[in-house]
Amino acid sequence: MSATMQINRVQSVTTGIPGRALNSARTNHFVIDHAGHAGGPAEALTPAESFLAGVSACGALLIEGRAAEDGIPLQRAEVAIEGARHPDNLADFASVSLRFDLHGLSQDQAEQLVGVYKDR
C-alpha cells in the first residue's frame, strides 16, 4: 500500500526589524517575535509559544473531530499547554504539560477522547 505524504510549508522572512519575522503558511501571514532579542519589539508570539499553540490546537481539534465521528456530545474542548525551558538551554523543553477541559460529556467519554490523543 502506498501512502501519500501530507506536506506543510511555512516560510519565515526577517523584516528588517531586529527580532521580528514575517511568516506565511498558504494564504495566512503572521508575525513572530524573538522575546530575548536585544532591542526587538517582543510584541507578537514567540517561536516557543507558536510551537506550543500548534501542539494544543492539534489536541483540541483531534478530540473535536473524534467526538463528532463517535457521536460523543462534546460542547467545547479547551487545551492548555505549558512548556518549561532552562535559561541556559532555550532550544529544548525540560517539560511540557497539557490540561484538557472537555465540556458536555461524561468522565468516561472524556478519558476515551484524551486516550485517542495520547495514542497518537
For each residue, the residues with C-beta under 8 A, 3 or more apart:
1:
2:
3:
4:
5:
6:
7:
8: 25
9: 25
10: 23 24 25
11: 23 24 25
12: 21 22 23 32
13: 21 22 23 24
14: 20 21
15: 20 21 22 31
16:
17: 20 40 41
18: 37 38 39 40
19: 33 34 37 38 39 40 41 42
20: 14 15 17 31 32 33 34 40 41 44
21: 12 13 14 15 31 32 33 34
22: 12 13 15 29 30 31
23: 10 11 12 13 29 30 31 32
24: 10 11 13 28 29
25: 8 9 10 11 28 30
26:
27:
28: 24 25
29: 22 23 24
30: 22 23 25 44 45
31: 15 20 21 22 23 43 44 45
32: 12 20 21 23 44 45 46 47 50
33: 19 20 21 37 40 41 42 43 44 45 46
34: 19 20 21 37 40 42 46 47
35: 40 42 46
36: 40 90
37: 18 19 33 34 40 42
38: 18 19
39: 18 19
40: 17 18 19 20 33 34 35 36 37
41: 17 19 20 33 44
42: 19 33 34 35 37
43: 31 33
44: 20 30 31 32 33 41
45: 30 31 32 33 49 50 53
46: 32 33 34 35 49 50
47: 32 34 50 51
48: 51 52 83 85 90
49: 45 46 52 53
50: 32 45 46 47 53 54
51: 47 48 54 55 83
52: 48 49 55 56 81 82 83 96
53: 45 49 50 56 57 81
54: 50 51 57 58
55: 51 52 58 59 81 96 98
56: 52 53 59 60 79 80 81 98
57: 53 54 60 61 79
58: 54 55 61 62
59: 55 56 62 63 77 79 81 98 100 117
60: 56 57 63 64 77 78 79
61: 57 58 64 65
62: 58 59 65 66 116 117 120
63: 59 60 66 67 74 77 79 100 102 113 114 116 117
64: 60 61 67 68 74 77
65: 61 62 68 69
66: 62 63 69 70 72 113 116
67: 63 64 70 72 73 74 77 105 109 113
68: 64 65 71 72 74
69: 65 66
70: 66 67 112
71: 68
72: 66 67 68 105 109 112 113
73: 67 104 105
74: 63 64 67 68 77 102 103 104 105 109 113
75: 103 104 105
76: 102 103 104
77: 59 60 63 64 67 74 100 101 102 103
78: 60 100 101 102 103
79: 56 57 59 60 63 98 99 100 101
80: 56 98 99 101
81: 52 53 55 56 59 96 97 98 99
82: 52 96 97
83: 48 51 52 93 95 96
84: 93 94 95 96
85: 48 89 90 92 93 94
86: 89 90 92 94
87: 90
88:
89: 85 86 92
90: 36 48 85 86 87
91:
92: 85 86 89
93: 83 84 85 96
94: 84 85 86
95: 83 84
96: 52 55 81 82 83 84 93
97: 81 82
98: 55 56 59 79 80 81
99: 79 80 81
100: 59 63 77 78 79 110 113 114 117
101: 77 78 79 80
102: 63 74 76 77 78 105 109 110 113 114
103: 74 75 76 77 78
104: 73 74 75 76
105: 67 72 73 74 75 102 109 110 113
106: 109 110
107: 110 111
108: 111 112
109: 67 72 74 102 105 106 112 113
110: 100 102 105 106 107 113 114
111: 107 108 114 115
112: 70 72 108 109 115 116
113: 63 66 67 72 74 100 102 105 109 110 116 117
114: 63 100 102 110 111 117 118
115: 111 112 118 119
116: 62 63 66 112 113 119 120
117: 59 62 63 100 113 114 120
118: 114 115
119: 115 116
120: 62 116 117
